[in-house]
Amino acid sequence: MVSAAVVARRRQLALELLLAGVLARALGQALRNVVGTSAHGLLHATGTTTGFPSIRVAIVVAVAATAAPFVTRPTRIVGKVLAFGVALAAMGSGHADPDGAAAALLIGWGIAAGLHLIFGSPGGRPGPLAVANTLRNLGVMARDVELPEEQLSPGMTVMRGFDATGPLRINVFGRDEADAQLLAKIRRVLLFKDSGAGLFLTRREQVEHEAYVMLLARSHGIRVPDVVVAGDAGGGAAVLVQREIGGVRLRDADRDTVDDAVLDEVWHQVKALHAAGIVHGRLDGDHVFLTADGPALVGFTTGRTSHQARGSTQDVAELLAATSAIAGPERALAAATRALTPEVVLPALPLLQPAALTHQTRVLLGGARHARRRTDRLREVAAGVLGVDPPAVTQLHRVKPSSVVMAAGSLVAAGGLLAGVGSPSKVWAALTNAEWQWLTFALALSLATNIGYAVALQGTVQQRLPLVPTTELQVAMSFSNLAVPALGGIAMQVRYLQRQGVDLVSAVAAGGLLSSVANVAVSAGVVGAALAAQPTTFSVSLVPTTGLAVTALGAIGVAGLAAAIIAGIPRIRGAVFPPVRQAASTMWQSLRRPRLLALLVGGNIVVALMLGGCLAASLAAFGGSAPFGSILAVSIAVQTISALVPVSGGGTALSAVGLSGALVAMGVVRPVAVAAALTDQVVISYLPALPGWFATRHLLRNDYL
């Protein structure tokens, strides 16, 4: 096959095929050296000794799969039949076991995929000639089809061309892009606020949906590009052909040309769009064009035809921020209020935060250095024009040096308390004999709990929270909670939600009350399930239950007195009840939506299991063992109780004492129990604080706090 590529003067293809064969040979031999040249497979014929993996099969599959995108469909079919035929022949002749042949198939496919990723393939970006032929099959006689150097639209290839009427814009969705559609959708759902384009079974359905949205918009008098054709391009690809609309992007327009008349017309276009029940999804400076006929809207890849209040509000906030960067906040807001009613503009105010806007809009606002200041100014101007108070953002206060000293000294306090549980010399002996691979695993589980906490927080609000910054927030809370237990993390969480466009009352209800109550409720459920599956009896003599009961009764009494005062004084009642009703509505909306409830419950379940696994790994590091159900119940119960201690280091000390006592009651040797409990608290409370400090600084720099 390499020789055929050379004869055809396809030098890059010849190089890729040669690399595929060489890499398959090298990787197969490397695996043989690890597994053993005469290793038996998981399934093998009696009395047969074969190599793992089958190098011959790996070479054939790697070369055939690498060549597949460059050859015609019949040749691709022959290559697949050849690959599977060689695998079957290798098993039939005794040269490979089923697992050795399967491993060879995976090696070959993996090498081909890697080479396609590095060098590219026709499936990822069809050539201009192929696109021109496709358009002719669809009835469009295009000429001079070419690929522009600048590709601004992710997930597609944009080409330019001409027909008898004029210039064309051709959006091409290739075969490789179609294969990656589902994974890209899942990635955007997890990592970003928006999930990108809707999920369709085929690329043809996607381009037909976008064409439908554009045709619907045009039928309602909205200025959008003309749709020429949408359909299959062959090989799993699809095309959407539009007339070039001309003009200049709003972000690139001369500031002097963007007068009040232009701004008014832009907002009238948006008003008509929402009146037609259409949500654009990315109404930033890249998707508004200033043409000779007036402003036009383009790029409906993320468009939706089901009218959603949240989506239209996001459109208003996005365009308001983009136009303010060009025309100033006063003119931008004046134009918006002239076209839209105050009731439409008002819900967009909390979304005027850098973290709630697209990357393109943040760049237009001046990047991280200026976006925060400009959005703050825009919110103030908008609040003044609408006659309301600016949406308040919870203020964060720097940790006092005394708090840091208390947090650092709490480890010494815990050591003093643990001295009464076991001999310090025996504890130290146990620590020196620890298996560090288990300690590393415990630390990894402790850090991974931040993902579970982030998923749970995503389930508290209707706004889509990006997973990566939300997880980084949970890491940062490891630092704040160490110095200011509970309250420091809650304040940071509320601030973050406000930066995502959640109003203050809803942020407190979701990030403070709902997340905490849900964590306790789910933890209680997990403890009950663990005890039911593995009944356990253990001592809680080291846990000050009497003091906790007195504290709980006192808290109930104070809450009852406060409720009586609020209900009895009309002025206080009138100030308190509306926010309480709004908070209750926020929590109810989260609990009644299956997706949010699944995130809230699922995230907390994952956290509970990981915390139990962290204690189990810490115990295994010192040679101890106990039933996992018992460890899980003890870990959750003690951690929940210790979280009620509002003193820096006090919760950690209480957890260490309670865990060590419970482990001893389950039959663990006292020095091992104390060492495991102390280690568990170190990897949960202290070590994560170091990356938490860096995470806090990073979130502040990027306006997430």
C-alpha positions, -999 to 999 in steps of 0.1 A, spaced: 0 0 0 29 23 6 42 15 -28 8 23 -44 8 57 -26 43 65 -39 33 55 -75 2 78 -72 25 106 -60 8 108 -27 39 113 -6 22 124 26 -1 94 24 28 71 18 45 85 49 14 80 70 10 44 58 47 37 65 44 53 100 12 32 107 30 0 100 62 9 119 42 21 149 20 -10 150 51 -32 149 69 -12 176 38 -9 199 29 -45 195 65 -56 204 66 -33 234 34 -48 247 48 -83 241 78 -74 262 55 -63 290 30 -91 289 54 -119 278 61 -133 244 43 -166 252 15 -153 274 -19 -170 273 -49 -148 265 -81 -145 286 -97 -169 262 -75 -194 243 -75 -228 228 -64 -256 250 -27 -263 246 -21 -233 224 7 -208 232 5 -175 213 18 -140 215 -1 -111 229 -10 -90 209 -10 -103 174 16 -80 156 6 -92 122 -30 -83 127 -21 -49 142 0 -40 112 -27 -49 87 -54 -30 106 -33 1 112 -24 5 75 -59 -3 62 -76 21 87 -50 49 80 -57 47 43 -95 45 47 -104 82 44 -82 87 13 -97 59 -8 -131 53 -24 -160 36 -6 -155 2 -23 -118 2 -13 -127 11 23 -151 -18 24 -124 -42 11 -100 -29 38 -124 -36 66 -131 -71 53 -94 -77 50 -87 -65 85 -113 -87 101 -104 -116 78 -68 -115 89 -79 -114 126 -101 -145 121 -73 -162 102 -48 -155 129 -71 -171 155 -79 -201 133 -43 -208 126 -32 -206 162 -12 -174 158 -35 -153 180 -61 -158 208 -93 -139 207 -80 -113 232 -47 -110 213 -66 -104 181 -89 -79 198 -60 -60 212 -44 -59 178 -76 -44 163 -76 -17 190 -39 -9 184 -45 -5 147 -75 17 150 -58 38 177 -27 44 156 -49 53 126 -69 78 146 -38 94 160 -22 98 126 -55 113 112 -55 137 142 -19 148 136 -19 150 97 -56 155 90 -78 136 67 -103 143 39 -131 132 62 -124 162 85 -124 188 58 -136 179 23 -117 196 -5 -131 225 -26 -134 203 -57 -154 177 -38 -177 205 -24 -182 220 -58 -192 185 -72 -216 181 -43 -232 215 -49 -238 205 -86 -256 174 -74 -278 196 -52 -286 219 -82 -262 248 -74 -237 255 -101 -209 270 -80 -175 280 -93 -142 292 -78 -149 274 -45 -121 280 -21 -111 276 15 -105 309 33 -74 310 56 -94 323 85 -119 299 100 -140 316 127 -168 291 131 -159 260 152 -174 226 143 -176 234 106 -156 244 76 -165 276 58 -158 280 21 -165 307 -4 -177 304 -40 -198 321 -67 -228 311 -88 -247 330 -115 -264 353 -89 -234 362 -68 -211 352 -39 -219 322 -17 -210 312 18 -208 274 21 -208 258 56 -195 223 53 -199 196 81 -175 168 73 -176 131 81 -151 133 109 -171 162 124 -203 142 122 -186 113 141 -175 137 168 -208 155 172 -221 135 202 -188 138 221 -185 175 214 -221 179 226 -213 161 259 -181 180 263 -198 214 259 -227 204 283 -201 194 310 -175 222 306 -194 252 294 -227 271 301 -241 265 267 -243 231 250 -236 244 215 -257 234 186 -287 210 192 -280 173 191 -291 157 158 -288 122 146 -272 133 113 -255 165 100 -282 168 74 -307 172 102 -285 199 117 -282 220 85 -319 215 77 -328 228 112 -305 259 108 -320 265 74 -355 263 89 -347 288 117 -333 312 91 -363 308 68 -387 313 97 -369 344 107 -370 358 72 -408 351 70 -412 374 100 -393 403 84 -360 397 101 -329 405 80 -310 372 76 -289 357 48 -308 340 20 -308 302 21 -298 286 -12 -298 249 -3 -292 225 26 -285 188 22 -262 158 21 -227 162 8 -219 125 7 -198 104 30 -217 116 61 -211 153 54 -236 180 49 -236 215 35 -256 247 41 -253 273 13 -262 309 19 -260 341 0 -231 363 12 -248 391 31 -220 416 27 -213 444 51 -191 443 82 -193 426 116 -205 448 144 -173 442 163 -152 454 134 -174 484 125 -161 520 127 -174 534 159 -185 566 142 -209 547 119 -227 530 147 -251 559 154 -284 558 173 -304 549 142 -282 518 136 -286 507 173 -323 512 172 -326 490 140 -304 463 156 -327 461 186 -359 461 165 -344 431 146 -339 414 180 -374 423 192 -389 408 160 -368 377 164 -380 370 199 -416 379 189 -413 351 163 -404 327 191 -368 324 180 -338 325 203 -304 331 187 -282 318 215 -250 337 206 -260 373 198 -226 389 202 -206 412 180 -196 384 156 -232 376 147 -245 410 138 -236 425 104 -240 461 93 -251 459 57 -262 484 31 -298 474 37 -294 477 75 -283 454 104 -287 417 98 -284 386 121 -263 357 111 -250 324 125 -281 304 137 -262 272 146 -273 275 182 -307 290 173 -339 275 188 -375 280 178 -391 271 211 -394 305 229 -375 304 262 -375 333 286 -340 324 298 -327 323 262 -342 356 251 -329 372 283 -294 359 275 -297 374 240 -306 408 254 -277 407 279 -252 396 253 -261 422 227 -264 450 254 -228 442 265 -215 441 229 -232 474 219 -220 491 251 -184 482 241 -189 500 208 -213 529 216 -209 533 253 -232 521 281 -256 551 280 -263 550 242 -265 512 242 -290 511 270 -310 540 256 -314 521 223 -324 489 241 -351 507 262 -364 525 231 -371 492 214 -379 469 243 -400 474 274 -383 478 308 -398 444 318 -377 428 291 -345 446 298 -347 443 337 -341 405 339 -309 409 318 -292 430 344 -279 401 366 -264 385 334 -242 416 328 -212 399 343 -181 388 324 -185 352 335 -221 351 321 -211 364 287 -194 347 257 -157 348 251 -162 370 221 -181 396 241 -155 396 269 -128 403 243 -148 431 228 -151 446 263 -113 447 266 -106 413 280 -101 403 317 -85 437 324 -115 459 315 -145 436 311 -154 436 348 -152 474 352 -172 480 320 -200 455 330 -202 470 365 -206 504 349 -232 491 325 -252 476 354 -252 509 372 -263 528 342 -291 503 335 -303 503 371 -304 541 370 -324 542 337 -348 516 349 -353 531 383 -341 501 403 -312 494 426 -281 478 409 -279 440 414 -258 436 445 -228 413 445 -217 397 478 -184 411 488 -155 389 497 -131 399 525 -95 389 527 -86 363 553 -71 379 584 -36 368 594 -50 357 627 -74 333 609 -45 319 589 -25 313 621 -55 296 637 -60 274 607 -23 264 606 -23 258 643 -54 236 643 -32 207 632 -12 211 664 -45 212 684 -57 180 667 -24 163 675 -28 173 712 -63 159 713 -52 127 696 -25 122 721 -52 112 746 -64 85 723 -32 66 717 5 67 723 22 94 701 52 71 696 30 43 683 12 67 660 45 80 646 56 44 641 25 37 621 29 68 600 65 59 591 53 25 579 25 38 557 21 26 521 24 58 501 5 45 471 -26 43 493 -20 78 507 -16 91 471 -49 74 462 -66 90 492 -54 124 482 -66 119 447 -101 109 459 -101 139 482 -94 163 453 -119 145 431 -147 153 455 -146 188 441 -161 175 409 -190 160 428 -195 192 447 -195 212 414 -220 189 398 -242 192 429 -240 230 427 -250 229 390 -283 213 402 -292 242 425 -299 269 398 -316 269 364 -286 288 349 -261 265 332 -229 266 352 -196 257 334 -181 226 350 -144 236 350 -147 270 368 -174 255 391 -149 227 401 -122 253 405 -145 272 429 -149 241 451 -111 237 451 -108 274 462 -134 267 490 -109 243 505 -88 273 514 -116 296 526 -133 269 547 -100 261 565 -98 297 578 -135 305 581 -153 272 584 -186 269 565 -193 306 562 -162 314 541 -171 287 515 -208 297 514 -199 334 509 -176 325 480 -202 302 465 -229 329 466 -205 354 450 -197 330 422 -234 324 415 -240 361 413 -211 364 388 -230 338 367 -261 361 366 -280 347 396 -297 374 417 -286 378 453 -316 362 470 -316 332 447 -278 328 450 -281 327 488 -310 302 486 -292 280 461 -255 283 471 -261 285 508 -293 268 519 -302 244 492 -267 230 486 -261 226 524 -295 210 531 -292 187 501 -257 176 512 -270 167 547 -301 149 533 -282 129 507 -255 120 533 -282 108 557 -297 86 529 -263 72 520 -256 64 557 -289 47 560 -283 26 529 -248 17 541 -261 6 575 -289 -14 559 -266 -32 536 -239 -38 562 -253 -35 598 -226 -21 621 -224 -13 658 -197 12 668 -190 35 697 -197 72 696 -184 79 730 -157 103 717 -183 125 700 -198 152 723 -235 143 715 -248 161 746 -232 194 736 -244 190 701 -280 184 713 -279 215 735 -266 235 706 -293 222 683 -320 230 709 -306 265 713 -306 270 675 -342 259 673 -352 283 701 -334 312 684 -350 304 651 -385 302 667 -380 336 684 -368 352 652 -398 338 633 -422 352 659 -407 386 657 -408 386 619 -444 375 618 -455 399 646 -441 431 632 -456 442 599 -427 463 588 -402 435 593 -426 410 578 -430 431 546 -392 434 542 -385 397 549 -414 377 532 -408 387 496 -371 375 496 -382 344 514 -408 337 488 -383 342 460 -358 320 477 -384 293 482 -394 296 445 -357 292 434 -353 260 455 -386 246 443 -378 252 407 -346 233 411 -362 204 430 -391 200 405 -368 197 374 -355 161 369 -322 172 354 -313 196 382 -325 171 409 -304 144 393 -273 167 394 -280 178 429 -285 143 443 -260 125 421 -232 150 429 -237 146 466 -238 108 464 -205 108 445 -190 131 472 -202 108 500 -188 77 483 -154 94 476 -151 106 512 -157 70 524 -132 58 499 -107 83 512 -110 70 548 -108 34 535 -76 42 516 -61 60 546 -68 29 567 -54 6 541 -22 27 540 -14 16 576 -24 -21 572 -59 -18 587 -92 -29 572 -129 -27 579 -161 -33 560 -166 -5 535 -202 0 545 -192 7 581 -164 30 570 -188 49 547 -213 53 575 -187 64 600 -170 89 576 -202 106 566 -217 108 601 -186 122 618 -178 146 589 -214 160 590 -213 165 628 -179 181 628 -191 206 601 -213 221 627 -183 233 647 -178 270 637 -143 273 650 -112 272 628 -96 238 633 -123 226 657 -141 206 632 -109 189 620 -100 180 656 -134 166 663 -134 146 631 -100 131 640 -111 121 675 -145 108 664 -131 88 634 -103 72 655 -127 62 683 -152 47 658 -124 28 640 -111 14 674 -147 3 682 -148 -16 649 -117 -36 659 -89 -15 644 -57 -13 664 -56 20 682 -23 34 667 -34 24 632 -69 40 638 -54 72 651 -29 74 622 -56 67 596 -80 93 611 -53 119 613 -42 112 577 -78 113 565 -82 148 579 -49 160 565 -58 149 529 -93 162 532 -89 195 550 -52 206 548 -35 195 517 -63 207 493 -59 242 508 -27 248 489 -42 244 454 -72 262 469 -51 293 474 -40 293 437 -75 285 425 -89 315 445 -63 339 429 -71 325 394 -109 329 399 -104 365 411 -82 373 381 -109 360 357 -138 378 373 -155 346 386 -155 361 421 
